[in-house]
Amino acid sequence: PEREWNMDSALSDSLIGANRMLTELGCQFDIIDPDMDFTRYGLIVLPDEIVSSPELQRKLLDYVHGGGKVIGTYMSMDNGCDETNPLYGNRMLGDSYWDRDFIMPNDEVGARLPKEEFVMYERGARVRTAGSRVLLDSVEPYFNREGKYFCSHLHAPSAGRVGFPAATRYGDVVYFSHPLFRIYKDFAPSWVKAVFADVLDLLMPRQLV
């Protein structure tokens, strides 16, 4: 966004990943900043690292109350404190304990994927529902691959234990606890695009060409 740009700026990995994913999904989109008119859009995506402010939070809440829809990921709009986030309906608890964990697809999100664990290649966030509904579970690994713990792969296998929510829904707002767009820029896993596409369809079943 122009408001964030100066001659020393580098493009955000999350913005690059969002651009790639939305383009590959055939979505028409604009890159906007907080000063622009949100009501022009049916849905706003907050990729991974959008910094929260009281003004932006109020503007997004007004947008949602007026019928707009929002998808946020990872630390976007995290107020940095252990309290209920009014946009997501979650308590935001900081970074995950796990370097890499997994998601488990279901019939609503990841419906076209096999019902088995899919690794998420970068650390997510810890959240607990506080009015929201869980759309997608995370699954914990046995351990972080570090120190005296070792696995020949780049991550430990799934322990089969359900972890913190990987995606929640609070009215017309969906939150993903992983940095989906940075993961997509760095690794391009097809399952990340698949779960995001399913949520797009949930929130916007009638999409314009």
Backbone as ProteinMPNN parsed JSONL, in Angstrom:
{"seq_chain_A": "PEREWNMDSALSDSLIGANRMLTELGCQFDIIDPDMDFTRYGLIVLPDEIVSSPELQRKLLDYVHGGGKVIGTYMSMDNGCDETNPLYGNRMLGDSYWDRDFIMPNDEVGARLPKEEFVMYERGARVRTAGSRVLLDSVEPYFNREGKYFCSHLHAPSAGRVGFPAATRYGDVVYFSHPLFRIYKDFAPSWVKAVFADVLDLLMPRQLV", "coords_chain_A": {"N_chain_A": [[0.823, -1.206, 0.0], [0.439, 2.267, -0.735], [0.541, 4.068, 1.374], [2.185, 2.842, 3.211], [4.644, 2.812, 2.049], [8.054, 3.603, 1.349], [11.223, 4.808, 0.051], [13.015, 2.998, 1.071], [11.632, 0.733, 1.522], [10.707, -2.726, 1.427], [8.868, -5.168, -0.384], [6.312, -6.807, 1.374], [6.511, -10.204, 2.376], [4.126, -11.504, 2.945], [2.254, -9.958, 1.584], [3.08, -10.422, -1.034], [2.589, -13.201, -1.162], [-0.22, -13.194, -0.796], [-1.021, -11.808, -3.087], [-0.202, -13.622, -5.081], [-1.742, -15.919, -4.444], [-4.45, -15.031, -4.599], [-4.516, -14.192, -7.244], [-4.042, -16.625, -8.597], [-6.349, -17.945, -7.859], [-8.174, -16.662, -9.369], [-9.35, -14.308, -8.521], [-10.611, -11.002, -8.483], [-9.02, -8.127, -7.251], [-8.081, -5.355, -5.154], [-5.234, -3.643, -3.821], [-5.259, -2.059, -0.862], [-5.278, 0.736, 1.501], [-5.608, 1.818, 4.981], [-6.952, 4.265, 4.825], [-8.738, 4.268, 2.763], [-11.969, 3.788, 1.119], [-13.807, 1.36, 2.537], [-16.301, 0.327, 1.998], [-16.684, -0.127, -0.677], [-16.078, -2.714, -1.209], [-16.813, -6.216, -1.138], [-15.497, -8.026, 0.434], [-12.752, -8.062, 2.646], [-9.347, -8.806, 2.939], [-6.943, -9.513, 5.351], [-3.729, -9.789, 5.385], [-1.735, -11.608, 7.34], [0.019, -9.745, 8.832], [-1.057, -7.232, 9.401], [-1.021, -4.247, 11.055], [-2.577, -3.48, 14.09], [-4.734, -0.813, 15.058], [-6.591, 1.523, 17.074], [-8.248, 3.087, 15.424], [-8.318, 1.73, 12.928], [-9.402, -0.684, 13.774], [-11.985, 0.124, 14.624], [-12.972, 1.006, 12.167], [-13.003, -1.352, 10.653], [-14.803, -2.896, 12.177], [-17.127, -1.364, 11.884], [-17.43, -1.693, 9.158], [-17.95, -4.461, 8.974], [-20.331, -4.612, 10.476], [-21.927, -3.262, 8.735], [-22.384, -5.114, 6.775], [-20.148, -6.07, 5.46], [-17.452, -8.438, 4.81], [-14.737, -10.253, 6.286], [-11.49, -11.673, 6.127], [-8.983, -12.627, 8.198], [-5.541, -13.242, 9.036], [-3.103, -14.902, 11.051], [-1.114, -12.671, 12.791], [-2.462, -10.361, 12.137], [-4.232, -7.513, 13.093], [-3.921, -8.124, 15.759], [-4.077, -7.214, 19.067], [-2.092, -7.453, 20.891], [-2.41, -8.335, 23.52], [-3.733, -10.375, 26.144], [-6.723, -10.675, 25.65], [-10.186, -10.595, 24.64], [-10.515, -10.405, 21.184], [-12.349, -8.097, 19.443], [-12.973, -8.192, 16.755], [-12.446, -10.768, 15.782], [-13.543, -12.482, 17.686], [-12.0, -14.041, 19.36], [-9.629, -14.998, 21.904], [-6.419, -13.766, 21.853], [-3.342, -15.197, 22.072], [-0.651, -15.023, 21.532], [2.403, -16.281, 19.962], [2.527, -19.639, 18.607], [3.379, -22.704, 20.349], [4.691, -24.423, 18.715], [7.06, -25.003, 16.151], [6.35, -26.026, 13.66], [3.188, -27.166, 12.928], [0.134, -28.961, 12.224], [-2.735, -29.077, 10.005], [-6.11, -30.257, 10.04], [-8.185, -31.235, 7.577], [-11.74, -30.859, 6.92], [-15.258, -31.44, 6.248], [-16.159, -28.947, 5.672], [-14.119, -26.998, 5.496], [-11.379, -27.356, 3.533], [-12.53, -29.35, 2.073], [-12.101, -30.767, -0.275], [-9.787, -32.049, 0.13], [-7.806, -34.896, 1.201], [-8.726, -36.548, 4.26], [-6.605, -36.109, 6.323], [-3.62, -35.234, 8.167], [-2.076, -32.14, 7.33], [0.943, -30.492, 6.886], [1.884, -27.342, 8.272], [4.04, -24.933, 7.319], [5.244, -22.88, 8.747], [5.503, -21.111, 11.873], [2.533, -20.691, 13.733], [-0.16, -18.931, 15.422], [-1.399, -18.829, 18.815], [-4.688, -19.227, 19.795], [-7.825, -18.844, 21.497], [-11.249, -19.661, 21.426], [-13.76, -17.176, 21.866], [-16.529, -16.725, 21.693], [-16.494, -17.145, 19.008], [-16.681, -19.694, 16.39], [-15.159, -22.848, 15.85], [-13.696, -23.567, 12.789], [-11.704, -25.082, 11.644], [-9.385, -27.443, 12.753], [-6.167, -27.415, 14.357], [-3.383, -29.7, 14.544], [-1.184, -31.163, 16.827], [2.431, -31.536, 16.713], [4.823, -34.15, 17.672], [7.062, -32.993, 18.871], [9.188, -30.04, 18.844], [11.614, -29.712, 16.323], [14.545, -29.612, 17.434], [17.492, -28.965, 19.411], [17.985, -31.615, 21.667], [16.052, -33.105, 20.516], [15.294, -34.78, 17.597], [14.498, -35.281, 14.175], [14.499, -36.917, 11.06], [13.166, -35.691, 9.004], [12.096, -32.295, 8.154], [10.399, -31.552, 10.119], [8.769, -32.729, 13.085], [6.69, -35.685, 13.251], [3.038, -35.857, 13.216], [1.356, -35.866, 16.337], [-1.216, -36.546, 16.669], [-2.868, -35.185, 18.386], [-5.378, -32.829, 18.994], [-4.856, -29.387, 18.569], [-4.605, -25.842, 19.118], [-7.227, -23.766, 17.693], [-7.205, -23.732, 14.133], [-8.651, -22.296, 12.304], [-11.28, -19.975, 12.688], [-14.71, -18.838, 12.935], [-16.564, -15.895, 13.2], [-19.437, -14.605, 13.045], [-19.477, -12.812, 10.11], [-16.758, -12.883, 9.844], [-13.733, -14.48, 9.345], [-10.99, -16.102, 10.778], [-7.672, -17.155, 10.397], [-5.175, -18.944, 12.069], [-2.581, -19.345, 11.239], [0.236, -17.998, 9.336], [-0.871, -17.751, 6.5], [-0.327, -16.575, 3.997], [2.364, -15.858, 3.914], [3.447, -18.407, 4.195], [2.514, -19.443, 1.78], [3.883, -17.885, -0.079], [6.512, -18.672, 0.49], [6.544, -21.497, 0.236], [4.391, -22.471, -1.264], [2.242, -24.481, -0.781], [-0.337, -26.603, -1.89], [-2.536, -27.214, -0.293], [-2.894, -25.082, 1.439], [-3.849, -23.064, -0.207], [-6.201, -24.347, -0.908], [-7.759, -24.502, 1.484], [-8.123, -21.811, 2.005], [-9.557, -21.054, -0.284], [-11.951, -22.457, 0.133], [-12.988, -21.065, 2.332], [-13.352, -18.554, 1.185], [-15.476, -19.224, -0.514], [-17.391, -19.884, 1.409], [-17.905, -17.408, 2.637], [-18.458, -15.755, 0.494], [-20.552, -16.782, -1.438], [-21.794, -16.071, -3.818], [-20.086, -14.872, -6.267], [-18.753, -12.146, -8.101], [-17.743, -11.955, -11.545]], "CA_chain_A": [[0.0, 0.0, 0.0], [1.241, 3.478, -0.874], [0.723, 4.72, 2.673], [3.251, 2.157, 3.947], [5.817, 2.685, 1.181], [9.066, 4.641, 1.16], [12.284, 4.327, -0.849], [13.756, 1.913, 1.714], [10.708, -0.359, 1.793], [10.683, -3.959, 0.641], [7.529, -5.746, -0.399], [6.033, -7.805, 2.396], [6.326, -11.581, 1.901], [2.713, -11.847, 3.058], [1.564, -9.295, 0.487], [3.426, -11.172, -2.247], [1.841, -14.46, -1.121], [-1.643, -12.913, -1.018], [-1.16, -11.468, -4.503], [-0.094, -14.859, -5.865], [-2.85, -16.832, -4.201], [-5.686, -14.475, -5.135], [-4.416, -14.219, -8.702], [-4.207, -18.013, -9.039], [-7.746, -18.318, -7.633], [-9.015, -15.922, -10.306], [-10.085, -13.255, -7.811], [-10.295, -9.599, -8.722], [-8.748, -7.503, -5.96], [-7.255, -4.155, -5.036], [-4.416, -3.488, -2.619], [-5.77, -0.807, -0.305], [-4.739, 1.114, 2.8], [-6.696, 2.091, 5.931], [-7.654, 5.519, 4.558], [-9.634, 4.129, 1.621], [-13.372, 3.469, 1.382], [-13.984, -0.088, 2.631], [-17.64, -0.104, 1.578], [-16.648, -0.506, -2.093], [-15.65, -4.107, -1.323], [-17.608, -7.234, -0.47], [-14.667, -8.779, 1.37], [-11.407, -7.533, 2.88], [-8.377, -9.789, 3.422], [-5.89, -8.913, 6.182], [-2.712, -10.835, 5.276], [-0.674, -12.018, 8.263], [0.788, -8.824, 9.672], [-1.643, -5.9, 9.389], [-0.876, -3.711, 12.403], [-3.823, -2.995, 14.669], [-4.838, 0.494, 15.695], [-7.998, 1.74, 17.43], [-8.983, 3.639, 14.291], [-8.549, 0.677, 11.944], [-10.329, -1.65, 14.355], [-13.334, 0.689, 14.543], [-13.393, 1.053, 10.765], [-13.32, -2.721, 10.24], [-16.032, -3.309, 12.854], [-18.226, -0.674, 11.207], [-17.56, -2.335, 7.849], [-18.611, -5.761, 9.177], [-21.707, -4.352, 10.909], [-22.649, -2.817, 7.552], [-22.558, -6.21, 5.824], [-18.884, -6.505, 4.87], [-16.87, -9.698, 5.279], [-13.305, -10.114, 6.535], [-10.636, -12.823, 6.436], [-7.716, -12.228, 8.798], [-4.614, -14.349, 9.27], [-1.942, -14.827, 11.948], [-1.047, -11.559, 13.741], [-3.205, -9.184, 11.686], [-5.187, -6.929, 14.048], [-3.673, -8.601, 17.127], [-3.853, -6.068, 19.94], [-0.927, -7.69, 21.722], [-2.744, -8.582, 24.915], [-4.586, -11.543, 26.359], [-8.115, -10.275, 25.828], [-10.984, -10.973, 23.483], [-10.426, -9.521, 20.034], [-13.747, -7.889, 19.043], [-13.164, -8.484, 15.336], [-12.378, -12.217, 15.547], [-14.217, -13.281, 18.708], [-11.005, -14.954, 19.927], [-8.539, -14.507, 22.74], [-5.163, -13.885, 21.128], [-2.415, -15.608, 23.13], [0.735, -14.96, 21.087], [2.883, -17.304, 19.03], [2.343, -21.048, 18.933], [4.495, -23.432, 20.938], [5.26, -25.348, 17.737], [7.65, -24.444, 14.924], [5.466, -26.492, 12.594], [2.157, -28.116, 13.309], [-0.625, -29.514, 11.101], [-4.174, -28.83, 9.973], [-6.914, -31.426, 9.693], [-9.342, -30.83, 6.766], [-13.048, -31.419, 7.243], [-16.211, -31.323, 5.147], [-16.481, -27.533, 5.448], [-12.886, -26.321, 5.098], [-10.513, -28.431, 3.046], [-13.454, -30.434, 1.719], [-11.587, -31.563, -1.403], [-8.515, -32.653, 0.539], [-7.917, -36.112, 2.021], [-8.901, -36.267, 5.693], [-5.366, -36.455, 7.01], [-2.908, -34.031, 8.586], [-1.231, -31.422, 6.37], [1.872, -29.674, 7.656], [1.954, -25.898, 8.06], [5.495, -24.837, 7.304], [5.761, -21.801, 9.579], [4.865, -21.017, 13.182], [1.271, -19.974, 13.788], [-0.502, -18.23, 16.656], [-2.288, -19.515, 19.751], [-5.929, -18.503, 20.072], [-8.938, -19.589, 22.071], [-12.52, -19.065, 21.029], [-14.466, -16.375, 22.862], [-17.715, -16.348, 20.936], [-16.354, -17.659, 17.645], [-16.869, -21.133, 16.171], [-13.997, -23.452, 15.198], [-13.906, -24.09, 11.442], [-10.607, -25.975, 11.258], [-8.495, -27.752, 13.879], [-4.754, -27.75, 14.183], [-2.958, -30.949, 15.18], [0.149, -30.928, 17.366], [3.503, -32.504, 16.453], [5.374, -34.738, 18.882], [8.032, -32.079, 19.471], [9.899, -29.173, 17.915], [12.867, -30.343, 15.856], [15.606, -28.744, 17.932], [18.216, -29.456, 20.572], [18.151, -33.064, 21.773], [14.982, -33.753, 19.763], [15.671, -34.784, 16.185], [13.745, -36.094, 13.227], [15.203, -36.785, 9.784], [12.432, -34.712, 8.211], [12.242, -30.932, 8.654], [9.495, -31.36, 11.238], [8.353, -33.971, 13.729], [5.372, -36.141, 12.786], [1.852, -35.531, 14.005], [1.065, -36.663, 17.529], [-2.63, -36.888, 16.651], [-3.597, -34.417, 19.402], [-5.934, -31.564, 18.506], [-4.251, -28.23, 19.202], [-5.398, -24.615, 19.077], [-7.964, -23.641, 16.43], [-6.496, -23.244, 12.951], [-9.532, -21.303, 11.691], [-12.519, -19.735, 13.424], [-15.658, -17.92, 12.301], [-17.31, -15.042, 14.117], [-20.309, -13.897, 12.109], [-18.929, -12.754, 8.758], [-15.306, -12.739, 9.952], [-12.992, -15.738, 9.513], [-9.599, -15.902, 11.191], [-6.729, -18.276, 10.315], [-4.108, -18.7, 13.035], [-1.263, -19.475, 10.598], [0.532, -16.976, 8.326], [-1.155, -18.452, 5.242], [0.21, -15.957, 2.789], [3.824, -16.02, 3.94], [3.688, -19.817, 3.882], [2.292, -19.671, 0.353], [4.99, -17.267, -0.806], [7.758, -19.404, 0.717], [6.481, -22.929, -0.067], [3.281, -22.721, -2.202], [1.514, -25.75, -0.614], [-1.668, -26.542, -2.501], [-3.582, -27.315, 0.72], [-3.128, -23.748, 1.989], [-4.756, -22.394, -1.146], [-7.488, -25.053, -0.896], [-8.571, -24.12, 2.65], [-8.5, -20.411, 1.827], [-10.616, -21.008, -1.303], [-13.207, -22.901, 0.744], [-13.508, -19.982, 3.16], [-13.892, -17.564, 0.238], [-16.801, -19.697, -0.957], [-18.323, -19.783, 2.537], [-18.263, -16.022, 2.897], [-18.925, -15.103, -0.748], [-21.036, -17.849, -2.328], [-22.116, -15.482, -5.121], [-18.945, -14.011, -6.588], [-18.78, -11.498, -9.406], [-16.613, -12.229, -12.433]], "C_chain_A": [[0.863, 1.264, 0.0], [1.501, 4.147, 0.475], [1.898, 4.126, 3.434], [4.6, 2.241, 3.238], [6.752, 3.872, 1.316], [10.207, 4.027, 0.364], [13.097, 3.19, -0.251], [12.888, 0.677, 1.93], [10.986, -1.555, 0.896], [9.262, -4.494, 0.676], [7.413, -6.822, 0.673], [5.878, -9.181, 1.765], [4.854, -11.97, 1.932], [1.901, -11.195, 1.947], [1.842, -10.0, -0.838], [2.638, -12.476, -2.299], [0.359, -14.264, -1.365], [-1.903, -12.595, -2.481], [-1.132, -12.726, -5.368], [-1.327, -15.733, -5.7], [-4.148, -16.308, -4.809], [-5.675, -14.459, -6.66], [-4.657, -15.625, -9.234], [-5.649, -18.493, -8.853], [-8.706, -17.559, -8.546], [-9.833, -14.832, -9.656], [-9.642, -11.878, -8.301], [-10.09, -8.92, -7.379], [-7.964, -6.214, -6.149], [-6.388, -4.29, -3.801], [-4.739, -2.103, -2.066], [-5.046, -0.472, 0.993], [-5.883, 1.574, 3.704], [-7.491, 3.366, 5.65], [-8.719, 5.378, 3.472], [-11.038, 3.718, 2.063], [-13.576, 1.957, 1.36], [-15.306, -0.548, 2.015], [-17.714, -0.43, 0.089], [-16.483, -2.013, -2.268], [-16.588, -5.041, -0.567], [-16.837, -7.985, 0.586], [-13.298, -8.124, 1.455], [-10.546, -8.634, 3.476], [-7.268, -9.044, 4.163], [-4.735, -9.904, 6.268], [-1.604, -10.781, 6.33], [-0.202, -10.963, 9.261], [0.241, -7.396, 9.652], [-1.698, -5.361, 10.822], [-2.203, -3.128, 12.876], [-3.669, -1.572, 15.176], [-6.297, 0.678, 16.075], [-8.833, 2.24, 16.257], [-9.309, 2.56, 13.264], [-9.518, -0.361, 12.483], [-11.768, -1.139, 14.287], [-13.852, 0.676, 13.109], [-13.771, -0.34, 10.269], [-14.606, -3.21, 10.902], [-17.252, -2.634, 12.227], [-18.502, -1.309, 9.848], [-18.309, -3.668, 7.976], [-20.072, -5.555, 9.581], [-22.567, -3.858, 9.743], [-22.806, -3.877, 6.487], [-21.291, -6.689, 5.151], [-18.366, -7.776, 5.503], [-15.355, -9.556, 5.343], [-12.683, -11.49, 6.714], [-9.321, -12.263, 6.974], [-6.849, -13.444, 9.06], [-3.521, -13.94, 10.254], [-2.031, -13.622, 12.883], [-1.776, -10.307, 13.262], [-4.249, -8.781, 12.721], [-5.077, -7.545, 15.435], [-3.334, -7.393, 18.001], [-2.701, -6.265, 20.913], [-1.227, -7.892, 23.192], [-3.74, -9.736, 24.993], [-6.001, -11.079, 26.688], [-8.867, -10.642, 24.558], [-10.853, -9.939, 22.381], [-11.837, -9.325, 19.486], [-14.016, -8.174, 17.576], [-13.284, -9.985, 15.112], [-13.192, -13.048, 16.532], [-13.309, -14.341, 19.301], [-10.166, -14.234, 20.966], [-7.234, -14.794, 22.03], [-4.044, -14.073, 22.153], [-0.957, -15.597, 22.697], [1.101, -16.112, 20.169], [2.636, -18.713, 19.549], [3.577, -21.613, 19.624], [5.294, -24.188, 19.878], [5.837, -24.607, 16.532], [6.783, -24.788, 13.713], [4.443, -27.441, 13.192], [1.368, -28.492, 12.06], [-2.048, -28.968, 11.128], [-4.879, -30.11, 9.559], [-8.135, -30.97, 8.895], [-10.623, -31.487, 7.235], [-13.992, -31.163, 6.072], [-16.602, -29.88, 4.841], [-15.278, -26.759, 4.927], [-11.848, -27.391, 4.761], [-11.314, -29.611, 2.557], [-12.921, -31.317, 0.609], [-10.251, -32.23, -1.092], [-8.762, -33.976, 1.254], [-8.003, -35.746, 3.5], [-7.701, -36.821, 6.463], [-4.617, -35.172, 7.312], [-2.052, -33.466, 7.449], [-0.361, -30.443, 7.149], [1.745, -28.203, 7.265], [3.4, -25.491, 8.322], [6.081, -23.703, 8.143], [4.909, -21.664, 10.834], [3.584, -20.183, 13.104], [1.089, -19.232, 15.099], [-1.375, -19.126, 17.519], [-3.52, -18.649, 19.978], [-6.904, -19.441, 20.777], [-10.227, -18.879, 21.7], [-13.141, -18.304, 22.202], [-15.707, -15.801, 22.185], [-17.676, -16.836, 19.51], [-16.603, -19.167, 17.604], [-15.643, -21.676, 15.442], [-14.399, -24.007, 13.837], [-12.901, -25.174, 11.075], [-9.703, -26.169, 12.456], [-7.049, -27.798, 13.44], [-4.47, -29.053, 14.928], [-1.501, -30.777, 15.599], [1.163, -31.944, 16.848], [3.953, -33.141, 17.765], [6.303, -33.772, 19.611], [8.508, -31.097, 18.404], [11.24, -29.813, 17.563], [14.033, -29.429, 16.223], [16.301, -29.429, 19.1], [18.374, -30.966, 20.561], [17.055, -33.827, 21.038], [15.309, -33.66, 18.28], [14.75, -35.696, 15.399], [14.403, -35.872, 11.877], [14.475, -35.854, 8.821], [12.619, -33.316, 8.823], [11.256, -30.605, 9.769], [9.164, -32.729, 11.821], [6.993, -34.402, 13.191], [4.256, -35.724, 13.718], [1.722, -36.456, 15.199], [-0.398, -37.064, 17.584], [-3.468, -36.144, 17.673], [-4.108, -33.111, 18.792], [-5.322, -30.41, 19.292], [-5.183, -27.028, 19.205], [-6.139, -24.526, 17.741], [-7.077, -23.116, 15.308], [-7.328, -22.229, 12.188], [-10.8, -21.206, 12.513], [-13.411, -18.808, 12.608], [-16.449, -17.194, 13.376], [-18.209, -14.152, 13.271], [-19.744, -13.969, 10.708], [-17.418, -12.514, 8.746], [-14.69, -14.111, 10.189], [-11.542, -15.396, 9.821], [-8.832, -17.217, 11.048], [-5.552, -17.981, 11.242], [-2.706, -18.879, 12.464], [-1.038, -18.326, 9.612], [0.367, -17.555, 6.916], [-0.394, -17.88, 4.068], [1.735, -15.981, 2.757], [4.205, -17.464, 3.651], [3.546, -20.052, 2.383], [3.404, -19.044, -0.479], [6.252, -18.113, -0.7], [7.723, -20.833, 0.189], [5.4, -23.314, -1.073], [2.597, -24.075, -2.014], [0.079, -25.624, -1.121], [-2.774, -26.557, -1.448], [-3.863, -25.961, 1.383], [-4.079, -22.977, 1.084], [-6.136, -23.041, -1.108], [-8.348, -24.617, 0.292], [-8.986, -22.653, 2.544], [-9.633, -20.289, 0.812], [-11.952, -21.444, -0.736], [-13.823, -21.806, 1.61], [-14.024, -18.833, 2.293], [-15.294, -17.952, -0.202], [-17.826, -19.628, 0.164], [-18.818, -18.352, 2.723], [-18.885, -15.338, 1.681], [-19.425, -16.146, -1.727], [-21.407, -17.33, -3.722], [-21.036, -14.46, -5.445], [-19.112, -13.431, -7.99], [-17.58, -11.946, -10.227], [-15.796, -10.951, -12.547]], "O_chain_A": [[1.899, 1.314, 0.664], [2.566, 4.727, 0.688], [2.542, 4.823, 4.219], [5.605, 1.78, 3.781], [6.304, 5.016, 1.391], [10.161, 2.842, 0.035], [13.798, 2.485, -0.978], [13.363, -0.323, 2.468], [11.439, -1.412, -0.24], [8.538, -4.294, 1.652], [8.314, -7.642, 0.847], [5.202, -9.328, 0.746], [4.382, -12.685, 1.048], [0.966, -11.801, 1.422], [0.944, -10.156, -1.666], [2.081, -12.828, -3.339], [-0.267, -15.065, -2.06], [-2.889, -13.057, -3.054], [-1.945, -12.875, -6.281], [-1.89, -16.226, -6.678], [-4.869, -17.059, -5.465], [-6.706, -14.686, -7.294], [-5.389, -15.805, -10.207], [-6.118, -19.35, -9.601], [-9.915, -17.786, -8.502], [-10.89, -14.459, -10.164], [-8.454, -11.627, -8.505], [-10.889, -9.109, -6.461], [-7.283, -6.012, -7.155], [-6.759, -4.971, -2.845], [-4.515, -1.094, -2.735], [-4.294, -1.29, 1.522], [-7.015, 1.707, 3.239], [-8.589, 3.534, 6.18], [-9.525, 6.289, 3.284], [-11.263, 3.352, 3.216], [-13.526, 1.338, 0.297], [-15.416, -1.688, 1.562], [-18.726, -0.966, -0.364], [-16.721, -2.537, -3.356], [-17.092, -4.703, 0.505], [-17.421, -8.523, 1.526], [-12.752, -7.682, 0.444], [-10.964, -9.319, 4.41], [-6.724, -8.063, 3.656], [-4.747, -10.779, 7.134], [-0.658, -10.002, 6.215], [-0.038, -11.277, 10.44], [0.996, -6.447, 9.864], [-2.342, -5.949, 11.691], [-2.862, -2.38, 12.154], [-2.607, -1.18, 15.659], [-7.168, 0.057, 15.466], [-9.995, 1.861, 16.113], [-10.439, 2.479, 12.781], [-10.363, -0.867, 11.744], [-12.673, -1.892, 13.93], [-15.019, 0.373, 12.863], [-14.753, -0.493, 9.543], [-15.417, -3.873, 10.255], [-18.294, -3.268, 12.059], [-19.654, -1.447, 9.436], [-19.197, -3.964, 7.176], [-20.955, -6.25, 9.079], [-23.788, -4.015, 9.758], [-23.308, -3.588, 5.4], [-21.338, -7.621, 4.347], [-18.785, -8.152, 6.598], [-14.759, -8.827, 4.549], [-13.257, -12.366, 7.361], [-8.629, -11.515, 6.283], [-7.356, -14.544, 9.28], [-3.081, -12.79, 10.282], [-2.949, -13.561, 13.7], [-1.709, -9.276, 13.931], [-5.048, -9.604, 13.168], [-6.033, -7.498, 16.21], [-2.406, -6.643, 17.699], [-2.366, -5.357, 21.674], [-0.365, -7.639, 24.033], [-4.475, -10.024, 24.049], [-6.422, -11.087, 27.845], [-8.264, -10.959, 23.532], [-11.054, -8.746, 22.607], [-12.472, -10.305, 19.095], [-15.166, -8.376, 17.188], [-14.13, -10.429, 14.336], [-13.503, -14.204, 16.246], [-13.77, -15.41, 19.7], [-10.01, -13.014, 20.918], [-6.967, -15.933, 21.646], [-3.824, -13.21, 23.003], [-0.103, -16.11, 23.419], [0.234, -16.826, 19.664], [2.548, -18.948, 20.754], [4.676, -21.072, 19.502], [6.446, -24.554, 20.114], [5.205, -23.714, 15.969], [6.522, -23.943, 12.858], [4.794, -28.4, 13.878], [1.878, -28.357, 10.947], [-2.507, -28.458, 12.151], [-4.329, -30.935, 8.829], [-9.045, -30.373, 9.472], [-10.598, -32.542, 7.869], [-13.554, -30.714, 5.013], [-17.298, -29.62, 3.86], [-15.412, -25.949, 4.01], [-11.492, -28.219, 5.6], [-10.848, -30.749, 2.613], [-13.253, -32.502, 0.552], [-9.66, -32.892, -1.945], [-9.82, -34.161, 1.854], [-7.422, -34.753, 3.936], [-7.779, -37.843, 7.145], [-4.951, -34.122, 6.764], [-1.398, -34.205, 6.712], [-0.857, -29.666, 7.965], [1.531, -27.864, 6.101], [3.917, -25.685, 9.423], [7.302, -23.582, 8.237], [3.742, -22.053, 10.852], [3.557, -19.116, 12.491], [2.058, -18.938, 15.8], [-2.01, -20.059, 17.026], [-3.403, -17.471, 20.314], [-6.813, -20.663, 20.664], [-10.287, -17.65, 21.664], [-13.06, -18.723, 23.356], [-15.907, -14.589, 22.114], [-18.717, -16.934, 18.861], [-16.719, -19.823, 18.64], [-15.14, -21.039, 14.516], [-15.323, -24.814, 13.735], [-13.205, -26.075, 10.292], [-9.296, -25.204, 13.103], [-6.736, -28.168, 12.308], [-5.218, -29.451, 15.822], [-0.679, -30.299, 14.817], [0.804, -33.088, 16.571], [3.52, -32.729, 18.841], [6.322, -33.741, 20.841], [8.265, -31.294, 17.213], [11.91, -30.385, 18.422], [14.453, -28.585, 15.431], [15.761, -30.358, 19.7], [18.837, -31.54, 19.575], [17.111, -35.053, 20.94], [15.571, -32.572, 17.767], [14.292, -36.73, 15.885], [14.824, -34.756, 11.573], [15.094, -35.288, 7.919], [13.228, -33.176, 9.884], [11.275, -29.498, 10.306], [9.265, -33.751, 11.143], [6.223, -33.564, 12.722], [4.488, -35.298, 14.85], [1.943, -37.663, 15.1], [-0.791, -37.843, 18.453], [-4.656, -36.431, 17.821], [-3.352, -32.38, 18.152], [-5.273, -30.442, 20.522], [-6.402, -27.178, 19.286], [-5.722, -25.145, 16.762], [-6.299, -22.182, 15.5], [-6.771, -21.381, 11.49], [-11.333, -22.213, 12.979], [-12.948, -18.094, 11.719], [-16.936, -17.798, 14.332], [-17.799, -13.077, 12.833], [-19.549, -15.058, 10.169], [-16.868, -12.008, 7.769], [-15.075, -14.821, 11.118], [-10.949, -14.514, 9.2], [-9.283, -18.261, 11.517], [-4.994, -16.885, 11.202], [-1.729, -18.587, 13.152], [-1.998, -17.743, 9.108], [1.353, -17.815, 6.227], [0.127, -18.623, 3.236], [2.332, -16.112, 1.688], [5.177, -17.72, 2.941], [4.347, -20.766, 1.78], [3.822, -19.62, -1.483], [6.985, -18.261, -1.678], [8.748, -21.344, -0.262], [5.484, -24.383, -1.678], [2.383, -24.775, -3.004], [-0.621, -24.659, -0.814], [-3.84, -25.982, -1.67], [-4.98, -25.73, 1.844], [-5.004, -22.318, 1.559], [-7.142, -22.349, -1.261], [-9.546, -24.384, 0.127], [-10.09, -22.294, 2.954], [-10.566, -19.513, 1.016], [-12.986, -20.871, -1.08], [-15.042, -21.636, 1.622], [-15.028, -18.206, 2.633], [-16.192, -17.111, -0.256], [-18.999, -19.348, -0.084], [-20.007, -18.12, 2.94], [-19.732, -14.455, 1.818], [-18.786, -16.378, -2.753], [-21.339, -18.078, -4.697], [-21.067, -13.329, -4.961], [-19.541, -14.108, -8.924], [-16.529, -12.276, -9.677], [-14.783, -10.926, -13.246]]}, "name": "protein", "num_of_chains": 1, "seq": "PEREWNMDSALSDSLIGANRMLTELGCQFDIIDPDMDFTRYGLIVLPDEIVSSPELQRKLLDYVHGGGKVIGTYMSMDNGCDETNPLYGNRMLGDSYWDRDFIMPNDEVGARLPKEEFVMYERGARVRTAGSRVLLDSVEPYFNREGKYFCSHLHAPSAGRVGFPAATRYGDVVYFSHPLFRIYKDFAPSWVKAVFADVLDLLMPRQLV"}
